[in-house]
């Protein structure tokens, strides 16, 4: 029970980081920085951040406490997990970054977070059962995101279609993490996934975009912020947290990024929230709280 609460807490922090990073990601693509250039930059920044600071810090911390550093799992599982996560992340980021500039911010936030519905649907094919309570929470969260994100009618454009594909790959990413995270060292697997995603994005950028130093310098702040916060810290916390959390519940908590994105807009950009948006936030919060409440069997075990 304590491990689940700890894992859910880390996912909550991840959603907070992703929500506040959304604006930086949105403005990161400019005339001089294409989506693939932005993605390879943020992934390499994330990998470098983990290699230079996080992994050495964890090793020093363990030695200081007199613990023997043990790499969890075998190297084959670690590398395979990192590659699978990296490929899923590369595809999700690619479709998101291209789709986001062809859609609106509200639609992008809603459609991307539709992984909360896709995760349990994919999970059914993998033999993962979802309780009626969780299905209710998924429905409430989707309704809340719709109220939060949409200002007008629902019209599917090309960018929206790309974002829907992005949501499917984010769902696959969550399920891949659910499979590998209990078996390997989460931080090292996260580092491998960033290197894989970064290399794939770099190859795409070399063939489809023009990479320029002035462009990278122009977008240095959003690249560094998203690379360190959203990727380096956020995605790593996700891997560590999902070790003790059901993937469907994890997707519900992570969907709070939509709420935090709106709240950060109010705080940092002076945007006002309408009654409809406030209702959407409230419904999503109810869904997340309901998902955390223990079932009858869990209460009996406790």
Secondary structure, DSSP 8 states (H G I E B T S, - for coil): -HHHHHHHHHHHHHHHHHHHHHHHHHHH--SSS-HHHHHHHHHHHHHHHIIIIIHHHHHHHHHHTT------S-HHHHHHHHHHHHHHHHHHHHHHHHHHTTS-HHHHHHHHTTHHHHHHHHHHHTT----HHHHHHHHHHHHHHHHHH-SS-----HHHHHHHHHHHHHHHHHHHHHHHTTTS-HHHHHHHHHHHHHHHHHHHHHHHS---HHHHHHTHHHHHHIIIIIIIIIIHHHHHHGGGS-HHHHHHHHTTHHHHHHHHHHHHH-----HHHHHHHHHHHHHHHHHHS--HHHHHH-
